[in-house]
Amino acid sequence: MNILFAVWAAVCGISMWGMIWYGCRKTIVIADMSKEQPAISTEAGNTEAQTEYALLFKAAQTDEETFRIPLPKDLKPENIVMENRYMSGELWIYLEGAQEDFYRQNSVYGDISLIGSGYVREWEQGIILRLTMKELREYRSTMEGSELTIVCSRPRELYDFLVVLDPAYGGSETGASGYGLTEKELTLEVARQVQKNFDVQNVRLYITRTEDSFVSGEKRLELAKELGADLYIRIVASSDKEHSEKYGITGFYDEDYFIPVFGNAELADIVTREVTAASSNRAVGLFALDDGSMIKGLDIPAMELSVGYLSNETEETLLTQDVYREKLAAGIINGIREACGKLEQIEEP
């Protein structure tokens, strides 16, 4: 009996040790928040009232475009938030519960050729690691033990199609205004709904702004060019106070720039039709862009989508409702899905 008990105890001990070892060494995927609402406030990017210091870096032999970040031993995966801030060319990593002193002795190491600079600062209940990247990348990260491994990939390596969604205005630029609602608020909220519910397979959605901030037209177009984007959709609103009875969905396209097979007119037609159907609204029609439009001359299928008239009080009231904004977003998503399907058919031999 004593021998049997000893064997049983030994087996349990070995099993328990194995479970502990596995729990410490297992690889855990860390979620990339770049496709969701920003989890880290823009106040974290304000360095005027905050102290930050440079991270330590060390080149080391790893896989190409892969680097590793040592972590405090008691840090858990749920305490890590990673955000791809591609509009500012930065990767932010929030470590809840971590102390900034840890990175005075520990270096980020590996293939650091894509990293221009890096800083650490205190924020809320932890710290933020802010890495300035030299080129736009997608990031995949895993946690193994007390180390975060980040693999950088070109977007085209991971997705078949890249789409830029551009909510007009922002910050000091309000755009059109109605009876309390501004164009910058409306376009941002619709874009956020698209981002929240986006489910098109093999398509990566990039949004030029996810907060009420000013982004120059040059920077918005630069994103599309750097990505080599396949589609560009700018969300706007209409206003005609002399004819306040006007309402509905309108599409605008560059008629002066011809793209064979599938171009601006085709994209505008698909998206306008899908948004009109999803919202059960009225289609105003398709029109040529004004000469001063920011997206004139883009060499990819591009359009402006007006989601309604802020000068129509009844429609403006509708545009303030979350349920209706979700319908507009669903139509945009359907339009992107159909447009990418058309592009895929064109590419097939």
Contacts in CASP RR format, 6 or more apart in sequence:
PFRMAT RR
TARGET T0000
AUTHOR 0000-0000-0000
METHOD contacts of the structure
MODEL  1
MNILFAVWAAVCGISMWGMIWYGCRKTIVIADMSKEQPAISTEAGNTEAQ
TEYALLFKAAQTDEETFRIPLPKDLKPENIVMENRYMSGELWIYLEGAQE
DFYRQNSVYGDISLIGSGYVREWEQGIILRLTMKELREYRSTMEGSELTI
VCSRPRELYDFLVVLDPAYGGSETGASGYGLTEKELTLEVARQVQKNFDV
QNVRLYITRTEDSFVSGEKRLELAKELGADLYIRIVASSDKEHSEKYGIT
GFYDEDYFIPVFGNAELADIVTREVTAASSNRAVGLFALDDGSMIKGLDI
PAMELSVGYLSNETEETLLTQDVYREKLAAGIINGIREACGKLEQIEEP
24 145 0 8 1.000
25 144 0 8 1.000
25 145 0 8 1.000
26 144 0 8 1.000
26 145 0 8 1.000
27 142 0 8 1.000
27 143 0 8 1.000
27 144 0 8 1.000
28 77 0 8 1.000
28 142 0 8 1.000
28 143 0 8 1.000
28 144 0 8 1.000
29 140 0 8 1.000
29 141 0 8 1.000
29 142 0 8 1.000
29 143 0 8 1.000
30 77 0 8 1.000
30 80 0 8 1.000
30 82 0 8 1.000
30 141 0 8 1.000
30 142 0 8 1.000
30 143 0 8 1.000
30 148 0 8 1.000
31 81 0 8 1.000
31 82 0 8 1.000
32 82 0 8 1.000
32 83 0 8 1.000
32 84 0 8 1.000
32 138 0 8 1.000
32 139 0 8 1.000
32 140 0 8 1.000
32 141 0 8 1.000
33 39 0 8 1.000
33 81 0 8 1.000
33 82 0 8 1.000
33 83 0 8 1.000
33 84 0 8 1.000
34 82 0 8 1.000
34 83 0 8 1.000
34 84 0 8 1.000
34 85 0 8 1.000
34 86 0 8 1.000
34 138 0 8 1.000
34 139 0 8 1.000
35 195 0 8 1.000
35 198 0 8 1.000
35 205 0 8 1.000
36 195 0 8 1.000
36 196 0 8 1.000
37 192 0 8 1.000
37 195 0 8 1.000
37 196 0 8 1.000
37 210 0 8 1.000
38 83 0 8 1.000
38 210 0 8 1.000
38 211 0 8 1.000
39 81 0 8 1.000
39 83 0 8 1.000
39 94 0 8 1.000
40 81 0 8 1.000
40 83 0 8 1.000
40 92 0 8 1.000
40 94 0 8 1.000
40 123 0 8 1.000
40 128 0 8 1.000
42 211 0 8 1.000
42 213 0 8 1.000
44 92 0 8 1.000
44 94 0 8 1.000
44 121 0 8 1.000
44 123 0 8 1.000
44 128 0 8 1.000
45 130 0 8 1.000
47 121 0 8 1.000
50 121 0 8 1.000
50 122 0 8 1.000
50 123 0 8 1.000
51 121 0 8 1.000
51 122 0 8 1.000
52 119 0 8 1.000
52 120 0 8 1.000
52 121 0 8 1.000
52 130 0 8 1.000
53 100 0 8 1.000
53 104 0 8 1.000
53 119 0 8 1.000
53 120 0 8 1.000
53 121 0 8 1.000
54 117 0 8 1.000
54 118 0 8 1.000
54 119 0 8 1.000
55 103 0 8 1.000
55 107 0 8 1.000
55 108 0 8 1.000
55 118 0 8 1.000
55 119 0 8 1.000
55 120 0 8 1.000
55 129 0 8 1.000
55 131 0 8 1.000
56 103 0 8 1.000
56 104 0 8 1.000
56 106 0 8 1.000
56 107 0 8 1.000
56 108 0 8 1.000
57 107 0 8 1.000
57 108 0 8 1.000
57 109 0 8 1.000
57 112 0 8 1.000
57 115 0 8 1.000
57 118 0 8 1.000
58 107 0 8 1.000
58 108 0 8 1.000
58 109 0 8 1.000
58 110 0 8 1.000
58 112 0 8 1.000
59 109 0 8 1.000
59 110 0 8 1.000
59 111 0 8 1.000
59 112 0 8 1.000
60 109 0 8 1.000
60 110 0 8 1.000
61 110 0 8 1.000
62 68 0 8 1.000
62 109 0 8 1.000
62 110 0 8 1.000
62 111 0 8 1.000
63 111 0 8 1.000
63 151 0 8 1.000
64 111 0 8 1.000
65 111 0 8 1.000
65 113 0 8 1.000
65 114 0 8 1.000
65 137 0 8 1.000
65 151 0 8 1.000
65 152 0 8 1.000
65 153 0 8 1.000
66 110 0 8 1.000
66 111 0 8 1.000
66 149 0 8 1.000
66 150 0 8 1.000
66 151 0 8 1.000
66 152 0 8 1.000
67 108 0 8 1.000
67 109 0 8 1.000
67 110 0 8 1.000
67 111 0 8 1.000
67 112 0 8 1.000
67 115 0 8 1.000
67 149 0 8 1.000
67 150 0 8 1.000
67 152 0 8 1.000
68 108 0 8 1.000
68 109 0 8 1.000
68 110 0 8 1.000
68 147 0 8 1.000
68 148 0 8 1.000
68 149 0 8 1.000
68 150 0 8 1.000
69 93 0 8 1.000
69 108 0 8 1.000
69 129 0 8 1.000
69 147 0 8 1.000
69 148 0 8 1.000
69 150 0 8 1.000
70 102 0 8 1.000
70 106 0 8 1.000
70 107 0 8 1.000
70 108 0 8 1.000
70 146 0 8 1.000
70 147 0 8 1.000
70 148 0 8 1.000
71 80 0 8 1.000
71 95 0 8 1.000
71 98 0 8 1.000
71 143 0 8 1.000
71 145 0 8 1.000
71 146 0 8 1.000
71 147 0 8 1.000
71 148 0 8 1.000
72 95 0 8 1.000
72 97 0 8 1.000
72 98 0 8 1.000
72 99 0 8 1.000
72 102 0 8 1.000
72 146 0 8 1.000
73 146 0 8 1.000
75 95 0 8 1.000
75 97 0 8 1.000
75 98 0 8 1.000
75 146 0 8 1.000
77 143 0 8 1.000
79 95 0 8 1.000
79 96 0 8 1.000
79 97 0 8 1.000
79 98 0 8 1.000
80 93 0 8 1.000
80 94 0 8 1.000
80 95 0 8 1.000
80 96 0 8 1.000
80 143 0 8 1.000
80 148 0 8 1.000
81 93 0 8 1.000
81 94 0 8 1.000
81 96 0 8 1.000
82 91 0 8 1.000
82 92 0 8 1.000
82 93 0 8 1.000
82 94 0 8 1.000
82 139 0 8 1.000
82 141 0 8 1.000
83 91 0 8 1.000
83 92 0 8 1.000
83 93 0 8 1.000
83 94 0 8 1.000
84 91 0 8 1.000
84 137 0 8 1.000
84 138 0 8 1.000
84 139 0 8 1.000
85 91 0 8 1.000
85 92 0 8 1.000
86 136 0 8 1.000
86 206 0 8 1.000
86 223 0 8 1.000
87 208 0 8 1.000
87 209 0 8 1.000
87 215 0 8 1.000
87 219 0 8 1.000
87 223 0 8 1.000
89 132 0 8 1.000
89 133 0 8 1.000
89 136 0 8 1.000
90 130 0 8 1.000
90 131 0 8 1.000
90 132 0 8 1.000
90 133 0 8 1.000
91 130 0 8 1.000
91 131 0 8 1.000
91 133 0 8 1.000
91 139 0 8 1.000
91 150 0 8 1.000
92 128 0 8 1.000
92 129 0 8 1.000
92 130 0 8 1.000
92 131 0 8 1.000
93 128 0 8 1.000
93 129 0 8 1.000
93 131 0 8 1.000
93 148 0 8 1.000
94 123 0 8 1.000
94 126 0 8 1.000
94 127 0 8 1.000
94 128 0 8 1.000
95 126 0 8 1.000
95 127 0 8 1.000
95 128 0 8 1.000
95 129 0 8 1.000
96 124 0 8 1.000
96 125 0 8 1.000
96 126 0 8 1.000
97 125 0 8 1.000
97 126 0 8 1.000
97 127 0 8 1.000
98 126 0 8 1.000
98 127 0 8 1.000
99 126 0 8 1.000
99 127 0 8 1.000
100 120 0 8 1.000
100 121 0 8 1.000
100 122 0 8 1.000
100 127 0 8 1.000
103 120 0 8 1.000
103 127 0 8 1.000
103 129 0 8 1.000
108 115 0 8 1.000
108 118 0 8 1.000
108 129 0 8 1.000
108 131 0 8 1.000
113 134 0 8 1.000
114 133 0 8 1.000
114 134 0 8 1.000
114 135 0 8 1.000
114 137 0 8 1.000
114 152 0 8 1.000
115 131 0 8 1.000
115 132 0 8 1.000
115 133 0 8 1.000
115 134 0 8 1.000
116 131 0 8 1.000
116 132 0 8 1.000
116 133 0 8 1.000
116 134 0 8 1.000
117 131 0 8 1.000
117 132 0 8 1.000
118 129 0 8 1.000
118 130 0 8 1.000
118 131 0 8 1.000
118 132 0 8 1.000
119 129 0 8 1.000
119 130 0 8 1.000
120 127 0 8 1.000
120 128 0 8 1.000
120 129 0 8 1.000
120 130 0 8 1.000
121 127 0 8 1.000
121 128 0 8 1.000
121 130 0 8 1.000
133 152 0 8 1.000
136 155 0 8 1.000
136 223 0 8 1.000
136 226 0 8 1.000
136 227 0 8 1.000
137 152 0 8 1.000
137 153 0 8 1.000
137 154 0 8 1.000
137 155 0 8 1.000
138 152 0 8 1.000
138 153 0 8 1.000
138 154 0 8 1.000
138 155 0 8 1.000
138 158 0 8 1.000
138 204 0 8 1.000
139 150 0 8 1.000
139 151 0 8 1.000
139 152 0 8 1.000
139 153 0 8 1.000
140 150 0 8 1.000
140 151 0 8 1.000
140 153 0 8 1.000
141 148 0 8 1.000
141 149 0 8 1.000
141 150 0 8 1.000
141 151 0 8 1.000
142 148 0 8 1.000
142 149 0 8 1.000
143 149 0 8 1.000
155 162 0 8 1.000
155 204 0 8 1.000
155 227 0 8 1.000
156 162 0 8 1.000
156 228 0 8 1.000
158 204 0 8 1.000
159 202 0 8 1.000
159 203 0 8 1.000
159 204 0 8 1.000
160 202 0 8 1.000
160 203 0 8 1.000
160 340 0 8 1.000
160 344 0 8 1.000
161 202 0 8 1.000
161 203 0 8 1.000
161 204 0 8 1.000
161 230 0 8 1.000
161 231 0 8 1.000
161 340 0 8 1.000
161 343 0 8 1.000
161 344 0 8 1.000
162 203 0 8 1.000
162 204 0 8 1.000
162 206 0 8 1.000
162 227 0 8 1.000
162 228 0 8 1.000
162 229 0 8 1.000
162 230 0 8 1.000
163 203 0 8 1.000
163 204 0 8 1.000
163 205 0 8 1.000
163 206 0 8 1.000
163 229 0 8 1.000
163 230 0 8 1.000
163 231 0 8 1.000
163 232 0 8 1.000
163 233 0 8 1.000
163 336 0 8 1.000
163 340 0 8 1.000
164 206 0 8 1.000
164 207 0 8 1.000
164 208 0 8 1.000
164 220 0 8 1.000
164 223 0 8 1.000
164 224 0 8 1.000
164 227 0 8 1.000
164 229 0 8 1.000
164 231 0 8 1.000
164 232 0 8 1.000
164 233 0 8 1.000
165 191 0 8 1.000
165 194 0 8 1.000
165 195 0 8 1.000
165 205 0 8 1.000
165 206 0 8 1.000
165 207 0 8 1.000
165 208 0 8 1.000
165 233 0 8 1.000
165 235 0 8 1.000
165 332 0 8 1.000
166 207 0 8 1.000
166 208 0 8 1.000
166 220 0 8 1.000
166 232 0 8 1.000
166 233 0 8 1.000
166 234 0 8 1.000
166 235 0 8 1.000
166 295 0 8 1.000
167 184 0 8 1.000
167 187 0 8 1.000
167 188 0 8 1.000
167 190 0 8 1.000
167 191 0 8 1.000
167 207 0 8 1.000
167 208 0 8 1.000
167 209 0 8 1.000
167 234 0 8 1.000
167 235 0 8 1.000
168 175 0 8 1.000
168 183 0 8 1.000
168 184 0 8 1.000
168 187 0 8 1.000
168 234 0 8 1.000
168 235 0 8 1.000
168 236 0 8 1.000
168 237 0 8 1.000
169 175 0 8 1.000
169 182 0 8 1.000
169 183 0 8 1.000
169 184 0 8 1.000
169 187 0 8 1.000
170 184 0 8 1.000
170 188 0 8 1.000
170 209 0 8 1.000
170 212 0 8 1.000
170 213 0 8 1.000
170 214 0 8 1.000
170 215 0 8 1.000
171 184 0 8 1.000
171 212 0 8 1.000
171 213 0 8 1.000
171 214 0 8 1.000
172 214 0 8 1.000
173 184 0 8 1.000
173 214 0 8 1.000
174 182 0 8 1.000
174 183 0 8 1.000
174 184 0 8 1.000
175 182 0 8 1.000
175 183 0 8 1.000
175 184 0 8 1.000
176 182 0 8 1.000
176 183 0 8 1.000
176 237 0 8 1.000
176 238 0 8 1.000
176 239 0 8 1.000
176 310 0 8 1.000
176 311 0 8 1.000
177 183 0 8 1.000
177 239 0 8 1.000
177 310 0 8 1.000
178 239 0 8 1.000
178 310 0 8 1.000
178 311 0 8 1.000
178 313 0 8 1.000
178 316 0 8 1.000
179 310 0 8 1.000
179 313 0 8 1.000
179 316 0 8 1.000
180 316 0 8 1.000
181 310 0 8 1.000
181 316 0 8 1.000
181 319 0 8 1.000
181 320 0 8 1.000
182 310 0 8 1.000
183 236 0 8 1.000
183 237 0 8 1.000
183 239 0 8 1.000
183 310 0 8 1.000
184 212 0 8 1.000
185 212 0 8 1.000
186 237 0 8 1.000
186 307 0 8 1.000
186 310 0 8 1.000
186 319 0 8 1.000
187 235 0 8 1.000
187 236 0 8 1.000
187 237 0 8 1.000
187 307 0 8 1.000
188 209 0 8 1.000
188 210 0 8 1.000
188 211 0 8 1.000
188 212 0 8 1.000
189 325 0 8 1.000
190 235 0 8 1.000
190 307 0 8 1.000
190 325 0 8 1.000
190 328 0 8 1.000
190 329 0 8 1.000
190 332 0 8 1.000
191 207 0 8 1.000
191 209 0 8 1.000
191 210 0 8 1.000
191 235 0 8 1.000
192 210 0 8 1.000
193 322 0 8 1.000
193 325 0 8 1.000
193 326 0 8 1.000
193 328 0 8 1.000
193 329 0 8 1.000
194 205 0 8 1.000
194 207 0 8 1.000
194 329 0 8 1.000
194 332 0 8 1.000
194 333 0 8 1.000
195 205 0 8 1.000
195 207 0 8 1.000
195 210 0 8 1.000
196 329 0 8 1.000
197 326 0 8 1.000
197 329 0 8 1.000
197 330 0 8 1.000
197 333 0 8 1.000
198 205 0 8 1.000
198 333 0 8 1.000
199 333 0 8 1.000
200 333 0 8 1.000
200 336 0 8 1.000
200 337 0 8 1.000
200 340 0 8 1.000
203 336 0 8 1.000
203 337 0 8 1.000
203 340 0 8 1.000
205 336 0 8 1.000
206 223 0 8 1.000
206 227 0 8 1.000
206 229 0 8 1.000
208 215 0 8 1.000
208 219 0 8 1.000
208 220 0 8 1.000
208 223 0 8 1.000
209 215 0 8 1.000
217 294 0 8 1.000
220 294 0 8 1.000
221 294 0 8 1.000
221 295 0 8 1.000
221 298 0 8 1.000
223 229 0 8 1.000
224 232 0 8 1.000
224 298 0 8 1.000
224 300 0 8 1.000
228 300 0 8 1.000
229 300 0 8 1.000
230 300 0 8 1.000
230 301 0 8 1.000
230 340 0 8 1.000
230 343 0 8 1.000
231 267 0 8 1.000
231 300 0 8 1.000
231 301 0 8 1.000
231 302 0 8 1.000
231 336 0 8 1.000
231 339 0 8 1.000
231 340 0 8 1.000
231 343 0 8 1.000
232 295 0 8 1.000
232 298 0 8 1.000
232 300 0 8 1.000
232 301 0 8 1.000
232 302 0 8 1.000
232 303 0 8 1.000
233 267 0 8 1.000
233 271 0 8 1.000
233 302 0 8 1.000
233 303 0 8 1.000
233 305 0 8 1.000
233 332 0 8 1.000
233 336 0 8 1.000
234 294 0 8 1.000
234 295 0 8 1.000
234 302 0 8 1.000
234 303 0 8 1.000
234 304 0 8 1.000
234 305 0 8 1.000
235 304 0 8 1.000
235 305 0 8 1.000
235 307 0 8 1.000
235 332 0 8 1.000
236 304 0 8 1.000
236 305 0 8 1.000
236 306 0 8 1.000
236 307 0 8 1.000
237 306 0 8 1.000
237 307 0 8 1.000
237 308 0 8 1.000
237 309 0 8 1.000
237 310 0 8 1.000
237 319 0 8 1.000
238 246 0 8 1.000
238 250 0 8 1.000
238 284 0 8 1.000
238 306 0 8 1.000
238 308 0 8 1.000
238 309 0 8 1.000
238 310 0 8 1.000
238 311 0 8 1.000
239 309 0 8 1.000
239 310 0 8 1.000
239 311 0 8 1.000
240 246 0 8 1.000
240 309 0 8 1.000
240 311 0 8 1.000
241 311 0 8 1.000
243 311 0 8 1.000
244 311 0 8 1.000
244 312 0 8 1.000
244 313 0 8 1.000
245 312 0 8 1.000
246 284 0 8 1.000
246 309 0 8 1.000
246 311 0 8 1.000
246 312 0 8 1.000
247 281 0 8 1.000
247 282 0 8 1.000
247 308 0 8 1.000
247 309 0 8 1.000
247 312 0 8 1.000
247 314 0 8 1.000
247 315 0 8 1.000
248 276 0 8 1.000
248 281 0 8 1.000
248 282 0 8 1.000
248 283 0 8 1.000
248 284 0 8 1.000
248 306 0 8 1.000
248 308 0 8 1.000
248 309 0 8 1.000
248 315 0 8 1.000
249 272 0 8 1.000
249 275 0 8 1.000
249 276 0 8 1.000
249 279 0 8 1.000
249 281 0 8 1.000
249 282 0 8 1.000
249 283 0 8 1.000
249 284 0 8 1.000
249 285 0 8 1.000
249 305 0 8 1.000
249 306 0 8 1.000
249 307 0 8 1.000
249 308 0 8 1.000
250 272 0 8 1.000
250 283 0 8 1.000
250 284 0 8 1.000
250 285 0 8 1.000
250 286 0 8 1.000
250 287 0 8 1.000
250 305 0 8 1.000
250 306 0 8 1.000
250 308 0 8 1.000
251 268 0 8 1.000
251 271 0 8 1.000
251 272 0 8 1.000
251 284 0 8 1.000
251 285 0 8 1.000
251 286 0 8 1.000
251 287 0 8 1.000
251 303 0 8 1.000
251 304 0 8 1.000
251 305 0 8 1.000
251 306 0 8 1.000
252 268 0 8 1.000
252 286 0 8 1.000
252 287 0 8 1.000
252 288 0 8 1.000
252 289 0 8 1.000
252 293 0 8 1.000
252 303 0 8 1.000
252 304 0 8 1.000
252 305 0 8 1.000
252 306 0 8 1.000
253 264 0 8 1.000
253 265 0 8 1.000
253 267 0 8 1.000
253 268 0 8 1.000
253 286 0 8 1.000
253 287 0 8 1.000
253 288 0 8 1.000
253 289 0 8 1.000
253 302 0 8 1.000
253 303 0 8 1.000
253 304 0 8 1.000
254 264 0 8 1.000
254 288 0 8 1.000
254 289 0 8 1.000
254 293 0 8 1.000
254 295 0 8 1.000
254 296 0 8 1.000
254 297 0 8 1.000
254 298 0 8 1.000
254 302 0 8 1.000
255 264 0 8 1.000
255 265 0 8 1.000
255 288 0 8 1.000
255 289 0 8 1.000
256 288 0 8 1.000
256 296 0 8 1.000
256 297 0 8 1.000
257 264 0 8 1.000
257 296 0 8 1.000
257 297 0 8 1.000
257 298 0 8 1.000
257 299 0 8 1.000
259 299 0 8 1.000
259 300 0 8 1.000
259 301 0 8 1.000
261 346 0 8 1.000
262 301 0 8 1.000
262 339 0 8 1.000
262 342 0 8 1.000
262 343 0 8 1.000
262 346 0 8 1.000
263 301 0 8 1.000
264 301 0 8 1.000
264 302 0 8 1.000
264 303 0 8 1.000
265 286 0 8 1.000
266 301 0 8 1.000
266 339 0 8 1.000
266 342 0 8 1.000
267 301 0 8 1.000
267 302 0 8 1.000
267 303 0 8 1.000
267 339 0 8 1.000
268 286 0 8 1.000
268 303 0 8 1.000
268 305 0 8 1.000
269 286 0 8 1.000
270 335 0 8 1.000
270 338 0 8 1.000
270 339 0 8 1.000
270 342 0 8 1.000
271 303 0 8 1.000
271 305 0 8 1.000
271 331 0 8 1.000
271 332 0 8 1.000
271 335 0 8 1.000
271 336 0 8 1.000
271 339 0 8 1.000
272 283 0 8 1.000
272 285 0 8 1.000
272 286 0 8 1.000
272 303 0 8 1.000
272 305 0 8 1.000
273 283 0 8 1.000
274 331 0 8 1.000
274 332 0 8 1.000
274 334 0 8 1.000
274 335 0 8 1.000
274 338 0 8 1.000
275 281 0 8 1.000
275 305 0 8 1.000
275 307 0 8 1.000
275 328 0 8 1.000
275 331 0 8 1.000
275 332 0 8 1.000
275 335 0 8 1.000
276 282 0 8 1.000
276 283 0 8 1.000
277 331 0 8 1.000
277 334 0 8 1.000
278 327 0 8 1.000
278 328 0 8 1.000
278 330 0 8 1.000
278 331 0 8 1.000
278 334 0 8 1.000
279 324 0 8 1.000
279 327 0 8 1.000
279 328 0 8 1.000
279 331 0 8 1.000
280 327 0 8 1.000
281 308 0 8 1.000
284 306 0 8 1.000
289 295 0 8 1.000
289 296 0 8 1.000
289 304 0 8 1.000
293 304 0 8 1.000
295 302 0 8 1.000
295 303 0 8 1.000
295 304 0 8 1.000
301 339 0 8 1.000
305 332 0 8 1.000
307 319 0 8 1.000
307 328 0 8 1.000
308 315 0 8 1.000
308 319 0 8 1.000
309 315 0 8 1.000
309 316 0 8 1.000
310 316 0 8 1.000
310 319 0 8 1.000
318 324 0 8 1.000
319 325 0 8 1.000
END
